[in-house]
Amino acid sequence: MSALYHFYDYINRGEYVIGAGSLARAERLAERIPDSAAAGYVRVVDCGVAYHAGDVERCLETAKRISRIGEDNNDPTLVTWGLHWEGIAHLRQGRLDQGWALVTESPSQP
């Protein structure tokens, strides 16, 4: 998880190259334990990247995986992130009812 925190820290300071290196390390470590909560948090970044690159299908698939990882690890924050991104992806695809239902559900997770 510390590699992921370093990623956010460097990106927020505008040090994008170092941040990208930290993300690559986090991704490499997450591959060793793909169903862990730590891997789920790395997937949250992947979800955002896919969405902003216009790959809404990949964002949707990744969001569902994030939710499953969160449920399996009893991590409500991960479940919330998964529901959030899944809802946002549905909205982008024009599925307003599905999208809003997920977006409004996501903050209410225990």
N, C-alpha and C positions, 0 to 999 in steps of 0.2 A: 504494500500500500504506500510505502514512503516514496517509491518511484513515481506513483501517480500524484502524490502531493507535490513533489518536486516539479512535475510537469505543469500543474496549475500555477505554482509559484513563479516559475520562469516565464510562462506565457503572460501572466498578469503583469510582469515587469517588462514585457516587450522583448524578452530574450528568447526568440522563437526557435533558433537552432538548438540551443541547449534544452529547451522545453521539448522539442521533437525527439531528442535523444533520450530524455527521461521517459517519454511516452513509449518509445521503442523498447526500453528496458522493462517497463511495466507490462507491456504486451508479451514480451518474451517470458517473463516470470509467470504471467497468467496462463500461458499455454501449458505450463507444468501442472496446474491445478484448475482445469477449465470450468469446473462446476462450483468453484469457491466464490464466496462473496467478493473477494478481491478481484477475481476475474470479471464478475458482474459489473463492478464499478469501472473497470477498463472498458467494458462494452458500452457503458453510458456515453463515454467519449466517442466511441465508434458510431454510435447511433446519431449523435449530433453532427459528426462529420458527414455521414451518409445523407442525412436530411439536407444539410446545407449544400451538398454537392448535387442535389436533385435526385438522388437514388432513394426514393421514398419506399420502394419495396424492400430494399436492404435495411432501411431504418425500421420498418414495420417488423420484419423477421427478427432483427436484433432486439427490438423492444420486447417482443414476446419472450425471447430467451432470457432477457434481464429479469422479467417478472418471474419466470420459472426458477431461475437461480435464487432470486429473493425469497420465494416461497420455500424452496428446498433448504435454504439456510436460515429460515426464520428471521429475515431481514426486511422489515416493513419499508425502510427507506429505499431499498432496491426495488421492491414491488411498486412503490410510488413512482420511481423514475421510469420503470417499464411502462406503467399505465399512462404516464404523462406523454412519453414519446410515441406510444401506440396511438393515443388520441390525436396528437399533433399530426402524425402521418395520415390518419384517416381524414382529418380535416383538409389536409393538403390534397388528398385524392377526391375531395368533394363529398365524402361520406359524413355529412354534418351530424346526423343523429348519433352515429357510432362514436365519432370523434368527441363531441361534447360530452357524451355520457362517460367516456373514459377520462377526459380531462377533469371533469367535475368530481369524479370518483377518486382520483388519485390523491388529493390532499386529505381525504377522510380515512386513509388506512391507519390501523392502530399502531 
